[in-house]
Amino acid sequence: MLMGLDRRRKMLGYLRRVNYSTFENTCKELGIQYSPPQPYTRRITKRWMVKKALCIKVWSREKPL
């Protein structure tokens, strides 16, 4: 059942990108409400924050010519 729902979600996403009016009619006929997937968010770890701070520190210095 979950595989079928995943396949339907992928097909609806494709139809939404290609032909939006058909997508709206399909959702209306099936009586479903499509919600797009959540955008990817990166997990912030202490290591990542330290690395980012170091990169900012290094790149903010003036480079000698």
PQR file of N, CA, C, O and H, with PARSE charges and radii, in Angstrom:
ATOM      1  N   MET A   1       0.822  -1.185   0.000 -0.4000 1.5000
ATOM      2  CA  MET A   1       0.000   0.000   0.000 -0.0000 2.0000
ATOM      3  C   MET A   1       0.877   1.265   0.000  0.5500 1.7000
ATOM      4  O   MET A   1       0.598   2.220  -0.724 -0.5500 1.4000
ATOM      5  N   LEU A   2       1.935   1.259   0.817 -0.4000 1.5000
ATOM      6  CA  LEU A   2       2.804   2.426   0.864 -0.0000 2.0000
ATOM      7  C   LEU A   2       3.500   2.664  -0.467  0.5500 1.7000
ATOM      8  O   LEU A   2       3.719   3.811  -0.858 -0.5500 1.4000
ATOM      9  H   LEU A   2       2.162   0.483   1.405  0.4000 1.0000
ATOM     10  N   MET A   3       3.848   1.592  -1.163 -0.4000 1.5000
ATOM     11  CA  MET A   3       4.487   1.732  -2.474 -0.0000 2.0000
ATOM     12  C   MET A   3       3.521   2.375  -3.465  0.5500 1.7000
ATOM     13  O   MET A   3       3.921   3.194  -4.293 -0.5500 1.4000
ATOM     14  H   MET A   3       3.670   0.661  -0.846  0.4000 1.0000
ATOM     15  N   GLY A   4       2.264   1.999  -3.374 -0.4000 1.5000
ATOM     16  CA  GLY A   4       1.251   2.590  -4.251 -0.0000 2.0000
ATOM     17  C   GLY A   4       1.056   4.079  -3.974  0.5500 1.7000
ATOM     18  O   GLY A   4       0.915   4.879  -4.899 -0.5500 1.4000
ATOM     19  H   GLY A   4       1.939   1.334  -2.702  0.4000 1.0000
ATOM     20  N   LEU A   5       1.049   4.440  -2.689 -0.4000 1.5000
ATOM     21  CA  LEU A   5       0.909   5.855  -2.337 -0.0000 2.0000
ATOM     22  C   LEU A   5       2.126   6.655  -2.794  0.5500 1.7000
ATOM     23  O   LEU A   5       1.994   7.789  -3.254 -0.5500 1.4000
ATOM     24  H   LEU A   5       1.163   3.791  -1.938  0.4000 1.0000
ATOM     25  N   ASP A   6       3.304   6.061  -2.664 -0.4000 1.5000
ATOM     26  CA  ASP A   6       4.518   6.751  -3.099 -0.0000 2.0000
ATOM     27  C   ASP A   6       4.512   6.938  -4.613  0.5500 1.7000
ATOM     28  O   ASP A   6       4.901   7.995  -5.110 -0.5500 1.4000
ATOM     29  H   ASP A   6       3.411   5.140  -2.290  0.4000 1.0000
ATOM     30  N   ARG A   7       4.076   5.926  -5.338 -0.4000 1.5000
ATOM     31  CA  ARG A   7       3.999   6.030  -6.800 -0.0000 2.0000
ATOM     32  C   ARG A   7       3.006   7.119  -7.202  0.5500 1.7000
ATOM     33  O   ARG A   7       3.268   7.895  -8.121 -0.5500 1.4000
ATOM     34  H   ARG A   7       3.760   5.068  -4.933  0.4000 1.0000
ATOM     35  N   ARG A   8       1.866   7.173  -6.510 -0.4000 1.5000
ATOM     36  CA  ARG A   8       0.860   8.192  -6.807 -0.0000 2.0000
ATOM     37  C   ARG A   8       1.407   9.591  -6.528  0.5500 1.7000
ATOM     38  O   ARG A   8       1.164  10.517  -7.302 -0.5500 1.4000
ATOM     39  H   ARG A   8       1.654   6.542  -5.764  0.4000 1.0000
ATOM     40  N   ARG A   9       2.146   9.750  -5.422 -0.4000 1.5000
ATOM     41  CA  ARG A   9       2.724  11.041  -5.076 -0.0000 2.0000
ATOM     42  C   ARG A   9       3.720  11.499  -6.133  0.5500 1.7000
ATOM     43  O   ARG A   9       3.740  12.673  -6.504 -0.5500 1.4000
ATOM     44  H   ARG A   9       2.343   8.997  -4.793  0.4000 1.0000
ATOM     45  N   LYS A  10       4.552  10.570  -6.623 -0.4000 1.5000
ATOM     46  CA  LYS A  10       5.526  10.910  -7.659 -0.0000 2.0000
ATOM     47  C   LYS A  10       4.830  11.300  -8.961  0.5500 1.7000
ATOM     48  O   LYS A  10       5.226  12.261  -9.620 -0.5500 1.4000
ATOM     49  H   LYS A  10       4.536   9.616  -6.322  0.4000 1.0000
ATOM     50  N   MET A  11       3.790  10.550  -9.325 -0.4000 1.5000
ATOM     51  CA  MET A  11       3.065  10.846 -10.565 -0.0000 2.0000
ATOM     52  C   MET A  11       2.348  12.192 -10.471  0.5500 1.7000
ATOM     53  O   MET A  11       2.319  12.953 -11.439 -0.5500 1.4000
ATOM     54  H   MET A  11       3.468   9.769  -8.789  0.4000 1.0000
ATOM     55  N   LEU A  12       1.771  12.483  -9.304 -0.4000 1.5000
ATOM     56  CA  LEU A  12       1.101  13.772  -9.131 -0.0000 2.0000
ATOM     57  C   LEU A  12       2.108  14.914  -9.182  0.5500 1.7000
ATOM     58  O   LEU A  12       1.810  15.975  -9.732 -0.5500 1.4000
ATOM     59  H   LEU A  12       1.795  11.865  -8.518  0.4000 1.0000
ATOM     60  N   GLY A  13       3.293  14.714  -8.619 -0.4000 1.5000
ATOM     61  CA  GLY A  13       4.330  15.737  -8.676 -0.0000 2.0000
ATOM     62  C   GLY A  13       4.750  16.014 -10.109  0.5500 1.7000
ATOM     63  O   GLY A  13       4.945  17.167 -10.494 -0.5500 1.4000
ATOM     64  H   GLY A  13       3.535  13.852  -8.172  0.4000 1.0000
ATOM     65  N   TYR A  14       4.889  14.947 -10.901 -0.4000 1.5000
ATOM     66  CA  TYR A  14       5.249  15.096 -12.314 -0.0000 2.0000
ATOM     67  C   TYR A  14       4.139  15.826 -13.064  0.5500 1.7000
ATOM     68  O   TYR A  14       4.404  16.756 -13.826 -0.5500 1.4000
ATOM     69  H   TYR A  14       4.731  14.011 -10.587  0.4000 1.0000
ATOM     70  N   LEU A  15       2.903  15.403 -12.846 -0.4000 1.5000
ATOM     71  CA  LEU A  15       1.768  16.026 -13.528 -0.0000 2.0000
ATOM     72  C   LEU A  15       1.642  17.497 -13.133  0.5500 1.7000
ATOM     73  O   LEU A  15       1.272  18.336 -13.955 -0.5500 1.4000
ATOM     74  H   LEU A  15       2.688  14.648 -12.227  0.4000 1.0000
ATOM     75  N   ARG A  16       1.947  17.800 -11.889 -0.4000 1.5000
ATOM     76  CA  ARG A  16       1.892  19.191 -11.421 -0.0000 2.0000
ATOM     77  C   ARG A  16       2.912  20.058 -12.147  0.5500 1.7000
ATOM     78  O   ARG A  16       2.623  21.206 -12.485 -0.5500 1.4000
ATOM     79  H   ARG A  16       2.247  17.118 -11.222  0.4000 1.0000
ATOM     80  N   ARG A  17       4.101  19.517 -12.389 -0.4000 1.5000
ATOM     81  CA  ARG A  17       5.135  20.275 -13.104 -0.0000 2.0000
ATOM     82  C   ARG A  17       4.820  20.429 -14.587  0.5500 1.7000
ATOM     83  O   ARG A  17       5.078  21.483 -15.170 -0.5500 1.4000
ATOM     84  H   ARG A  17       4.336  18.585 -12.114  0.4000 1.0000
ATOM     85  N   VAL A  18       4.263  19.384 -15.204 -0.4000 1.5000
ATOM     86  CA  VAL A  18       4.070  19.360 -16.650 -0.0000 2.0000
ATOM     87  C   VAL A  18       2.779  20.050 -17.080  0.5500 1.7000
ATOM     88  O   VAL A  18       2.796  20.877 -17.992 -0.5500 1.4000
ATOM     89  H   VAL A  18       4.054  18.528 -14.731  0.4000 1.0000
ATOM     90  N   ASN A  19       1.659  19.720 -16.433 -0.4000 1.5000
ATOM     91  CA  ASN A  19       0.363  20.241 -16.865 -0.0000 2.0000
ATOM     92  C   ASN A  19      -0.481  20.533 -15.627  0.5500 1.7000
ATOM     93  O   ASN A  19      -1.174  19.651 -15.120 -0.5500 1.4000
ATOM     94  H   ASN A  19       1.645  19.049 -15.693  0.4000 1.0000
ATOM     95  N   TYR A  20      -0.419  21.764 -15.146 -0.4000 1.5000
ATOM     96  CA  TYR A  20      -1.045  22.102 -13.871 -0.0000 2.0000
ATOM     97  C   TYR A  20      -2.569  22.018 -13.912  0.5500 1.7000
ATOM     98  O   TYR A  20      -3.183  21.605 -12.929 -0.5500 1.4000
ATOM     99  H   TYR A  20       0.145  22.481 -15.558  0.4000 1.0000
ATOM    100  N   SER A  21      -3.189  22.397 -15.021 -0.4000 1.5000
ATOM    101  CA  SER A  21      -4.659  22.359 -15.084 -0.0000 2.0000
ATOM    102  C   SER A  21      -5.184  20.926 -14.985  0.5500 1.7000
ATOM    103  O   SER A  21      -6.185  20.675 -14.314 -0.5500 1.4000
ATOM    104  H   SER A  21      -2.690  22.732 -15.820  0.4000 1.0000
ATOM    105  N   THR A  22      -4.510  19.990 -15.653 -0.4000 1.5000
ATOM    106  CA  THR A  22      -4.899  18.580 -15.554 -0.0000 2.0000
ATOM    107  C   THR A  22      -4.665  18.073 -14.140  0.5500 1.7000
ATOM    108  O   THR A  22      -5.455  17.285 -13.619 -0.5500 1.4000
ATOM    109  H   THR A  22      -3.697  20.194 -16.199  0.4000 1.0000
ATOM    110  N   PHE A  23      -3.590  18.521 -13.522 -0.4000 1.5000
ATOM    111  CA  PHE A  23      -3.286  18.148 -12.138 -0.0000 2.0000
ATOM    112  C   PHE A  23      -4.418  18.590 -11.204  0.5500 1.7000
ATOM    113  O   PHE A  23      -4.871  17.812 -10.364 -0.5500 1.4000
ATOM    114  H   PHE A  23      -2.948  19.161 -13.944  0.4000 1.0000
ATOM    115  N   GLU A  24      -4.871  19.835 -11.351 -0.4000 1.5000
ATOM    116  CA  GLU A  24      -5.958  20.336 -10.505 -0.0000 2.0000
ATOM    117  C   GLU A  24      -7.237  19.538 -10.711  0.5500 1.7000
ATOM    118  O   GLU A  24      -7.913  19.186  -9.744 -0.5500 1.4000
ATOM    119  H   GLU A  24      -4.503  20.467 -12.034  0.4000 1.0000
ATOM    120  N   ASN A  25      -7.578  19.247 -11.981 -0.4000 1.5000
ATOM    121  CA  ASN A  25      -8.791  18.466 -12.265 -0.0000 2.0000
ATOM    122  C   ASN A  25      -8.699  17.069 -11.686  0.5500 1.7000
ATOM    123  O   ASN A  25      -9.678  16.556 -11.144 -0.5500 1.4000
ATOM    124  H   ASN A  25      -7.029  19.533 -12.767  0.4000 1.0000
ATOM    125  N   THR A  26      -7.530  16.446 -11.793 -0.4000 1.5000
ATOM    126  CA  THR A  26      -7.338  15.093 -11.268 -0.0000 2.0000
ATOM    127  C   THR A  26      -7.516  15.075  -9.751  0.5500 1.7000
ATOM    128  O   THR A  26      -8.199  14.205  -9.212 -0.5500 1.4000
ATOM    129  H   THR A  26      -6.735  16.863 -12.233  0.4000 1.0000
ATOM    130  N   CYS A  27      -6.903  16.032  -9.072 -0.4000 1.5000
ATOM    131  CA  CYS A  27      -7.034  16.102  -7.618 -0.0000 2.0000
ATOM    132  C   CYS A  27      -8.479  16.339  -7.208  0.5500 1.7000
ATOM    133  O   CYS A  27      -8.957  15.768  -6.228 -0.5500 1.4000
ATOM    134  H   CYS A  27      -6.348  16.738  -9.511  0.4000 1.0000
ATOM    135  N   LYS A  28      -9.172  17.183  -7.964 -0.4000 1.5000
ATOM    136  CA  LYS A  28     -10.573  17.476  -7.647 -0.0000 2.0000
ATOM    137  C   LYS A  28     -11.439  16.229  -7.829  0.5500 1.7000
ATOM    138  O   LYS A  28     -12.294  15.941  -6.991 -0.5500 1.4000
ATOM    139  H   LYS A  28      -8.784  17.647  -8.761  0.4000 1.0000
ATOM    140  N   GLU A  29     -11.223  15.488  -8.919 -0.4000 1.5000
ATOM    141  CA  GLU A  29     -12.006  14.279  -9.184 -0.0000 2.0000
ATOM    142  C   GLU A  29     -11.733  13.182  -8.154  0.5500 1.7000
ATOM    143  O   GLU A  29     -12.648  12.476  -7.732 -0.5500 1.4000
ATOM    144  H   GLU A  29     -10.529  15.722  -9.600  0.4000 1.0000
ATOM    145  N   LEU A  30     -10.469  13.045  -7.756 -0.4000 1.5000
ATOM    146  CA  LEU A  30     -10.115  12.017  -6.778 -0.0000 2.0000
ATOM    147  C   LEU A  30     -10.432  12.438  -5.347  0.5500 1.7000
ATOM    148  O   LEU A  30     -10.458  11.607  -4.440 -0.5500 1.4000
ATOM    149  H   LEU A  30      -9.725  13.619  -8.099  0.4000 1.0000
ATOM    150  N   GLY A  31     -10.672  13.736  -5.150 -0.4000 1.5000
ATOM    151  CA  GLY A  31     -10.987  14.225  -3.812 -0.0000 2.0000
ATOM    152  C   GLY A  31      -9.783  14.189  -2.884  0.5500 1.7000
ATOM    153  O   GLY A  31      -9.918  13.927  -1.688 -0.5500 1.4000
ATOM    154  H   GLY A  31     -10.651  14.411  -5.887  0.4000 1.0000
ATOM    155  N   ILE A  32      -8.604  14.454  -3.440 -0.4000 1.5000
ATOM    156  CA  ILE A  32      -7.390  14.454  -2.621 -0.0000 2.0000
ATOM    157  C   ILE A  32      -6.785  15.843  -2.607  0.5500 1.7000
ATOM    158  O   ILE A  32      -7.023  16.651  -3.505 -0.5500 1.4000
ATOM    159  H   ILE A  32      -8.494  14.667  -4.411  0.4000 1.0000
ATOM    160  N   GLN A  33      -5.996  16.111  -1.569 -0.4000 1.5000
ATOM    161  CA  GLN A  33      -5.305  17.389  -1.454 -0.0000 2.0000
ATOM    162  C   GLN A  33      -3.814  17.101  -1.527  0.5500 1.7000
ATOM    163  O   GLN A  33      -3.261  16.432  -0.653 -0.5500 1.4000
ATOM    164  H   GLN A  33      -5.803  15.455  -0.839  0.4000 1.0000
ATOM    165  N   TYR A  34      -3.169  17.603  -2.565 -0.4000 1.5000
ATOM    166  CA  TYR A  34      -1.747  17.371  -2.773 -0.0000 2.0000
ATOM    167  C   TYR A  34      -0.939  18.367  -1.966  0.5500 1.7000
ATOM    168  O   TYR A  34      -1.192  19.570  -2.020 -0.5500 1.4000
ATOM    169  H   TYR A  34      -3.619  18.146  -3.274  0.4000 1.0000
ATOM    170  N   SER A  35       0.029  17.871  -1.220 -0.4000 1.5000
ATOM    171  CA  SER A  35       0.946  18.769  -0.513 -0.0000 2.0000
ATOM    172  C   SER A  35       2.361  18.411  -0.952  0.5500 1.7000
ATOM    173  O   SER A  35       2.763  17.254  -0.831 -0.5500 1.4000
ATOM    174  H   SER A  35       0.235  16.893  -1.175  0.4000 1.0000
ATOM    175  N   PRO A  36       3.120  19.370  -1.453 -0.5600 1.5000
ATOM    176  CA  PRO A  36       4.468  19.078  -1.941  0.2800 2.0000
ATOM    177  C   PRO A  36       5.374  18.634  -0.799  0.5500 1.7000
ATOM    178  O   PRO A  36       5.130  18.982   0.356 -0.5500 1.4000
ATOM    179  N   PRO A  37       6.421  17.866  -1.112 -0.5600 1.5000
ATOM    180  CA  PRO A  37       7.324  17.390  -0.059  0.2800 2.0000
ATOM    181  C   PRO A  37       8.072  18.551   0.585  0.5500 1.7000
ATOM    182  O   PRO A  37       8.295  19.590  -0.036 -0.5500 1.4000
ATOM    183  N   GLN A  38       8.452  18.352   1.834 -0.4000 1.5000
ATOM    184  CA  GLN A  38       9.188  19.373   2.571 -0.0000 2.0000
ATOM    185  C   GLN A  38      10.566  19.555   1.959  0.5500 1.7000
ATOM    186  O   GLN A  38      11.180  18.577   1.533 -0.5500 1.4000
ATOM    187  H   GLN A  38       8.271  17.507   2.339  0.4000 1.0000
ATOM    188  N   PRO A  39      11.067  20.781   1.905 -0.5600 1.5000
ATOM    189  CA  PRO A  39      12.415  20.984   1.375  0.2800 2.0000
ATOM    190  C   PRO A  39      13.457  20.351   2.299  0.5500 1.7000
ATOM    191  O   PRO A  39      13.235  20.204   3.501 -0.5500 1.4000
ATOM    192  N   TYR A  40      14.589  19.983   1.717 -0.4000 1.5000
ATOM    193  CA  TYR A  40      15.651  19.353   2.479 -0.0000 2.0000
ATOM    194  C   TYR A  40      16.251  20.357   3.454  0.5500 1.7000
ATOM    195  O   TYR A  40      16.555  21.490   3.080 -0.5500 1.4000
ATOM    196  H   TYR A  40      14.770  20.102   0.741  0.4000 1.0000
ATOM    197  N   THR A  41      16.417  19.944   4.683 -0.4000 1.5000
ATOM    198  CA  THR A  41      17.076  20.789   5.669 -0.0000 2.0000
ATOM    199  C   THR A  41      18.256  20.032   6.247  0.5500 1.7000
ATOM    200  O   THR A  41      18.152  18.845   6.559 -0.5500 1.4000
ATOM    201  H   THR A  41      16.169  19.024   4.986  0.4000 1.0000
ATOM    202  N   ARG A  42      19.360  20.709   6.387 -0.4000 1.5000
ATOM    203  CA  ARG A  42      20.570  20.091   6.909 -0.0000 2.0000
ATOM    204  C   ARG A  42      20.529  20.106   8.433  0.5500 1.7000
ATOM    205  O   ARG A  42      20.167  21.108   9.050 -0.5500 1.4000
ATOM    206  H   ARG A  42      19.444  21.672   6.134  0.4000 1.0000
ATOM    207  N   ARG A  43      20.905  18.983   9.024 -0.4000 1.5000
ATOM    208  CA  ARG A  43      20.992  18.908  10.473 -0.0000 2.0000
ATOM    209  C   ARG A  43      22.219  19.678  10.929  0.5500 1.7000
ATOM    210  O   ARG A  43      23.325  19.416  10.457 -0.5500 1.4000
ATOM    211  H   ARG A  43      21.199  18.169   8.523  0.4000 1.0000
ATOM    212  N   ILE A  44      22.040  20.610  11.826 -0.4000 1.5000
ATOM    213  CA  ILE A  44      23.162  21.426  12.288 -0.0000 2.0000
ATOM    214  C   ILE A  44      23.824  20.731  13.464  0.5500 1.7000
ATOM    215  O   ILE A  44      23.197  20.472  14.491 -0.5500 1.4000
ATOM    216  H   ILE A  44      21.142  20.824  12.209  0.4000 1.0000
ATOM    217  N   THR A  45      25.101  20.438  13.291 -0.4000 1.5000
ATOM    218  CA  THR A  45      25.872  19.801  14.349 -0.0000 2.0000
ATOM    219  C   THR A  45      26.956  20.769  14.819  0.5500 1.7000
ATOM    220  O   THR A  45      27.251  21.764  14.156 -0.5500 1.4000
ATOM    221  H   THR A  45      25.611  20.649  12.457  0.4000 1.0000
ATOM    222  N   LYS A  46      27.537  20.462  15.961 -0.4000 1.5000
ATOM    223  CA  LYS A  46      28.602  21.311  16.494 -0.0000 2.0000
ATOM    224  C   LYS A  46      29.794  21.333  15.535  0.5500 1.7000
ATOM    225  O   LYS A  46      30.403  22.382  15.322 -0.5500 1.4000
ATOM    226  H   LYS A  46      27.298  19.654  16.500  0.4000 1.0000
ATOM    227  N   ARG A  47      30.123  20.179  14.959 -0.4000 1.5000
ATOM    228  CA  ARG A  47      31.248  20.092  14.023 -0.0000 2.0000
ATOM    229  C   ARG A  47      31.009  20.990  12.806  0.5500 1.7000
ATOM    230  O   ARG A  47      31.916  21.693  12.360 -0.5500 1.4000
ATOM    231  H   ARG A  47      29.629  19.328  15.132  0.4000 1.0000
ATOM    232  N   TRP A  48      29.782  20.962  12.272 -0.4000 1.5000
ATOM    233  CA  TRP A  48      29.451  21.782  11.103 -0.0000 2.0000
ATOM    234  C   TRP A  48      29.554  23.271  11.437  0.5500 1.7000
ATOM    235  O   TRP A  48      30.041  24.055  10.622 -0.5500 1.4000
ATOM    236  H   TRP A  48      29.046  20.391  12.635  0.4000 1.0000
ATOM    237  N   MET A  49      29.092  23.668  12.641 -0.4000 1.5000
ATOM    238  CA  MET A  49      29.151  25.077  13.031 -0.0000 2.0000
ATOM    239  C   MET A  49      30.598  25.547  13.175  0.5500 1.7000
ATOM    240  O   MET A  49      30.924  26.662  12.769 -0.5500 1.4000
ATOM    241  H   MET A  49      28.696  23.031  13.302  0.4000 1.0000
ATOM    242  N   VAL A  50      31.476  24.704  13.751 -0.4000 1.5000
ATOM    243  CA  VAL A  50      32.881  25.058  13.909 -0.0000 2.0000
ATOM    244  C   VAL A  50      33.544  25.196  12.541  0.5500 1.7000
ATOM    245  O   VAL A  50      34.307  26.134  12.309 -0.5500 1.4000
ATOM    246  H   VAL A  50      31.211  23.798  14.081  0.4000 1.0000
ATOM    247  N   LYS A  51      33.255  24.270  11.643 -0.4000 1.5000
ATOM    248  CA  LYS A  51      33.830  24.312  10.299 -0.0000 2.0000
ATOM    249  C   LYS A  51      33.376  25.572   9.558  0.5500 1.7000
ATOM    250  O   LYS A  51      34.181  26.219   8.889 -0.5500 1.4000
ATOM    251  H   LYS A  51      32.636  23.508  11.831  0.4000 1.0000
ATOM    252  N   LYS A  52      32.113  25.915   9.674 -0.4000 1.5000
ATOM    253  CA  LYS A  52      31.589  27.103   9.007 -0.0000 2.0000
ATOM    254  C   LYS A  52      32.248  28.363   9.567  0.5500 1.7000
ATOM    255  O   LYS A  52      32.620  29.258   8.809 -0.5500 1.4000
ATOM    256  H   LYS A  52      31.459  25.389  10.218  0.4000 1.0000
ATOM    257  N   ALA A  53      32.393  28.434  10.894 -0.4000 1.5000
ATOM    258  CA  ALA A  53      33.024  29.597  11.518 -0.0000 2.0000
ATOM    259  C   ALA A  53      34.467  29.736  11.041  0.5500 1.7000
ATOM    260  O   ALA A  53      34.926  30.849  10.783 -0.5500 1.4000
ATOM    261  H   ALA A  53      32.091  27.707  11.510  0.4000 1.0000
ATOM    262  N   LEU A  54      35.185  28.624  10.920 -0.4000 1.5000
ATOM    263  CA  LEU A  54      36.562  28.663  10.444 -0.0000 2.0000
ATOM    264  C   LEU A  54      36.626  29.153   8.999  0.5500 1.7000
ATOM    265  O   LEU A  54      37.483  29.969   8.657 -0.5500 1.4000
ATOM    266  H   LEU A  54      34.812  27.720  11.129  0.4000 1.0000
ATOM    267  N   CYS A  55      35.738  28.667   8.164 -0.4000 1.5000
ATOM    268  CA  CYS A  55      35.714  29.099   6.762 -0.0000 2.0000
ATOM    269  C   CYS A  55      35.429  30.599   6.660  0.5500 1.7000
ATOM    270  O   CYS A  55      36.057  31.300   5.866 -0.5500 1.4000
ATOM    271  H   CYS A  55      35.042  28.004   8.442  0.4000 1.0000
ATOM    272  N   ILE A  56      34.500  31.079   7.449 -0.4000 1.5000
ATOM    273  CA  ILE A  56      34.177  32.511   7.427 -0.0000 2.0000
ATOM    274  C   ILE A  56      35.388  33.315   7.883  0.5500 1.7000
ATOM    275  O   ILE A  56      35.708  34.349   7.297 -0.5500 1.4000
ATOM    276  H   ILE A  56      33.990  30.509   8.093  0.4000 1.0000
ATOM    277  N   LYS A  57      36.060  32.838   8.930 -0.4000 1.5000
ATOM    278  CA  LYS A  57      37.236  33.538   9.454 -0.0000 2.0000
ATOM    279  C   LYS A  57      38.357  33.590   8.414  0.5500 1.7000
ATOM    280  O   LYS A  57      38.981  34.633   8.223 -0.5500 1.4000
ATOM    281  H   LYS A  57      35.800  31.998   9.406  0.4000 1.0000
ATOM    282  N   VAL A  58      38.610  32.462   7.744 -0.4000 1.5000
ATOM    283  CA  VAL A  58      39.675  32.399   6.752 -0.0000 2.0000
ATOM    284  C   VAL A  58      39.352  33.269   5.547  0.5500 1.7000
ATOM    285  O   VAL A  58      40.221  34.000   5.072 -0.5500 1.4000
ATOM    286  H   VAL A  58      38.102  31.614   7.899  0.4000 1.0000
ATOM    287  N   TRP A  59      38.147  33.209   5.050 -0.4000 1.5000
ATOM    288  CA  TRP A  59      37.792  33.940   3.836 -0.0000 2.0000
ATOM    289  C   TRP A  59      37.530  35.414   4.084  0.5500 1.7000
ATOM    290  O   TRP A  59      37.488  36.194   3.133 -0.5500 1.4000
ATOM    291  H   TRP A  59      37.442  32.614   5.436  0.4000 1.0000
ATOM    292  N   SER A  60      37.352  35.819   5.343 -0.4000 1.5000
ATOM    293  CA  SER A  60      37.103  37.236   5.612 -0.0000 2.0000
ATOM    294  C   SER A  60      38.398  38.038   5.687  0.5500 1.7000
ATOM    295  O   SER A  60      38.370  39.264   5.578 -0.5500 1.4000
ATOM    296  H   SER A  60      37.386  35.185   6.116  0.4000 1.0000
ATOM    297  N   ARG A  61      39.510  37.378   5.868 -0.4000 1.5000
ATOM    298  CA  ARG A  61      40.803  38.073   5.898 -0.0000 2.0000
ATOM    299  C   ARG A  61      41.137  38.649   4.516  0.5500 1.7000
ATOM    300  O   ARG A  61      40.720  38.132   3.480 -0.5500 1.4000
ATOM    301  H   ARG A  61      39.533  36.382   5.956  0.4000 1.0000
ATOM    302  N   GLU A  62      41.894  39.726   4.549 -0.4000 1.5000
ATOM    303  CA  GLU A  62      42.340  40.298   3.286 -0.0000 2.0000
ATOM    304  C   GLU A  62      43.512  39.471   2.761  0.5500 1.7000
ATOM    305  O   GLU A  62      44.431  39.144   3.512 -0.5500 1.4000
ATOM    306  H   GLU A  62      42.232  40.146   5.391  0.4000 1.0000
ATOM    307  N   LYS A  63      43.479  39.145   1.508 -0.4000 1.5000
ATOM    308  CA  LYS A  63      44.539  38.337   0.893 -0.0000 2.0000
ATOM    309  C   LYS A  63      45.661  39.257   0.394  0.5500 1.7000
ATOM    310  O   LYS A  63      45.384  40.227  -0.313 -0.5500 1.4000
ATOM    311  H   LYS A  63      42.732  39.412   0.898  0.4000 1.0000
ATOM    312  N   PRO A  64      46.920  38.973   0.748 -0.5600 1.5000
ATOM    313  CA  PRO A  64      48.021  39.779   0.192  0.2800 2.0000
ATOM    314  C   PRO A  64      48.221  39.450  -1.283  0.5500 1.7000
ATOM    315  O   PRO A  64      48.053  38.305  -1.702 -0.5500 1.4000
ATOM    316  N   LEU A  65      48.579  40.455  -2.056 -0.4000 1.5000
ATOM    317  CA  LEU A  65      48.800  40.257  -3.494 -0.0000 2.0000
ATOM    318  C   LEU A  65      50.192  39.847  -3.800  0.5500 1.7000
ATOM    319  O   LEU A  65      50.533  39.642  -4.965 -0.5500 1.4000
ATOM    320  H   LEU A  65      48.716  41.386  -1.715  0.4000 1.0000
TER
END
